[in-house]
Amino acid sequence: MAFAASMLVSANAQEGKPAKVPAYRGLIERVQPNGDTLRTFLRGDERMHWMMTEDGWQIKETSRGWLKYAKINRKGQVVASCRKAHNAEKRSKCEIKWLNKHGVKKNL
């Protein structure tokens, strides 16, 4: 009986701790509010995590559900830019130029 009680206490004590589980490693196809699709990856763990395009550009989801390219603000924080994210084959030359100057690239 004492063993069962100690197991119950131990199980309850660990409930409050986040599980040490890595982010899902597979490709995820997300749908933008306008119906466009974007292939993304999740990376990180319970302490630090981020989302990125299939080719490694970091993206952020806005409160309205848009996936936008990430940029570094003046305080050094990674934030969503005003540019909507696209799959590599749908990017314009202007978008590629912006990414190369302002985008945050992550290792796959």
C-alpha positions as CSV (number, residue, x, y, z in Angstrom):
1,M,0.0,0.0,0.0
2,A,2.8,2.4,0.9
3,F,4.5,1.7,-2.5
4,A,1.3,2.5,-4.4
5,A,0.9,5.8,-2.5
6,S,4.5,6.8,-3.2
7,M,4.1,6.0,-6.9
8,L,1.0,8.2,-6.9
9,V,2.8,11.1,-5.2
10,S,5.7,10.7,-7.6
11,A,3.4,10.7,-10.7
12,N,1.6,13.8,-9.4
13,A,4.9,15.6,-8.7
14,Q,6.0,15.1,-12.3
15,E,2.7,16.3,-13.9
16,G,3.8,20.0,-13.6
17,K,7.1,19.5,-15.4
18,P,7.1,19.9,-19.2
19,A,7.9,16.7,-21.1
20,K,11.3,16.6,-22.8
21,V,10.0,16.0,-26.3
22,P,11.6,17.3,-29.5
23,A,9.4,19.1,-32.0
24,Y,7.8,17.0,-34.7
25,R,10.5,16.4,-37.3
26,G,8.4,15.9,-40.4
27,L,7.2,18.4,-43.1
28,I,4.0,20.1,-42.3
29,E,1.8,21.8,-44.9
30,R,0.1,24.9,-43.5
31,V,-2.7,26.9,-45.2
32,Q,-2.5,30.7,-45.1
33,P,-5.7,32.7,-44.6
34,N,-5.9,33.4,-48.3
35,G,-5.8,29.7,-49.2
36,D,-2.1,29.5,-50.2
37,T,-0.2,26.6,-48.8
38,L,3.3,26.7,-47.2
39,R,5.6,23.7,-46.4
40,T,7.1,24.2,-42.9
41,F,9.2,22.4,-40.3
42,L,9.1,22.8,-36.5
43,R,12.4,22.7,-34.6
44,G,13.4,22.9,-31.0
45,D,12.2,21.5,-27.7
46,E,10.1,22.5,-24.7
47,R,12.3,25.4,-23.9
48,M,13.1,26.9,-27.3
49,H,11.2,26.3,-30.6
50,W,10.7,27.9,-33.9
51,M,9.1,27.3,-37.3
52,M,10.8,27.6,-40.7
53,T,10.2,27.1,-44.4
54,E,11.2,24.0,-46.2
55,D,14.4,25.7,-47.2
56,G,15.3,27.1,-43.8
57,W,13.9,30.6,-43.5
58,Q,12.5,31.3,-40.0
59,I,8.8,32.2,-40.0
60,K,6.4,33.5,-37.3
61,E,2.7,33.1,-37.1
62,T,0.7,36.3,-36.5
63,S,-2.3,36.6,-34.3
64,R,-4.4,36.6,-37.5
65,G,-3.0,33.3,-38.6
66,W,-0.5,34.5,-41.3
67,L,2.9,32.9,-41.6
68,K,5.4,35.7,-42.1
69,Y,9.1,35.7,-42.5
70,A,11.0,36.5,-39.3
71,K,13.4,39.4,-38.9
72,I,15.5,40.8,-36.1
73,N,14.2,44.0,-34.6
74,R,16.2,46.9,-33.1
75,K,16.2,45.2,-29.7
76,G,17.7,42.0,-31.2
77,Q,14.5,40.0,-30.9
78,V,13.2,37.7,-33.6
79,V,9.8,39.1,-34.7
80,A,7.3,38.6,-37.6
81,S,8.0,40.9,-40.6
82,C,5.3,42.4,-42.8
83,R,6.2,39.9,-45.6
84,K,4.0,36.8,-46.0
85,A,6.0,33.6,-46.4
86,H,5.9,31.6,-49.6
87,N,7.4,28.3,-50.8
88,A,10.7,28.8,-52.6
89,E,9.2,28.2,-56.1
90,K,6.6,31.0,-55.6
91,R,9.0,33.7,-54.3
92,S,9.5,36.8,-56.4
93,K,13.0,38.2,-57.1
94,C,12.1,41.1,-54.8
95,E,11.1,38.7,-52.0
96,I,14.4,36.7,-52.4
97,K,16.4,40.0,-52.3
98,W,14.6,41.0,-49.0
99,L,15.2,37.6,-47.5
100,N,18.9,37.7,-48.2
101,K,19.1,41.1,-46.6
102,H,16.7,40.9,-43.6
103,G,15.5,37.2,-43.2
104,V,16.6,34.9,-40.5
105,K,18.1,31.6,-41.9
106,K,18.1,28.5,-39.7
107,N,20.0,25.2,-40.2
108,L,17.8,22.4,-41.3
